[in-house]
Amino acid sequence: MRSPAAPDPEAPSPGPASGPVPAPDGDAALAEQLLRLNRRLHRLQRHRFGPLGLTPAQSRLLRAVAAFPEPPRMADLATRLDVVPRAVTTLVDALEAGDRVRRVPDPGNRRVTRIELTDEGRETLEALRRARREAAREVLAPLGAGQRAQLGELLELLVNGGAEEGHAHCGHPPRTPVRKDEGRQ
């Protein structure tokens, strides 16, 4: 006869729905929720960007070009987007082929090339802003005004790494605040 504490080797093993699932770590669960929300926003934006013929990376580059007071250099764009210069070249090539940006010589240094928006690029940027606002409206619809304000404050804290002096863990400086006309639309 078997001891009551020993499991029966002939009994079927319990399936995943047979008992309570251990609660995940709270911080890990929050991080996963943020990742899922980010993916949802990207899907909604890709869906809305589709008719414009742009990728999310191309839309980021258009917004970055528009954020500068004068046409930026490729290196300025790479720094702002936190990518390697070659990635900017590829994006500029694609946007230039679609007549959304153009390369122009720097008036003070003929070896430098700057990137400026075309009229088509400005129109596309306005359409992007509308698409981003619509996607944000859809995602934020369940929240009231106070909840949206609180979420904005919390996300700003997280985006900035929680410290004004930068990211102590990696040495990056604090992010440049997003201009009102540039982001969160």
Salt bridges, closest charged atoms under 4 A:
ASP8 OD1 - ARG2 NH1 2.91
GLU32 OE2 - ARG39 NH2 3.32
GLU70 OE2 - ARG114 NH1 3.74
ASP76 OD1 - ARG73 NH2 2.71
ASP93 OD1 - ARG103 NH2 2.68
GLU96 OE1 - ARG103 NH1 2.25
ASP106 OD2 - ARG114 NE 2.54
GLU116 OE2 - ARG102 NE 2.62
ASP119 OD1 - ARG122 NH2 2.88
GLU126 OE2 - ARG129 NH1 2.90
GLU134 OE1 - ARG48 NE 3.40
GLU138 OE1 - ARG48 NH2 3.10
GLU156 OE1 - ARG184 NH2 2.39
ASP181 OD2 - ARG179 NH2 2.69
GLU182 OE1 - ARG80 NH2 2.63
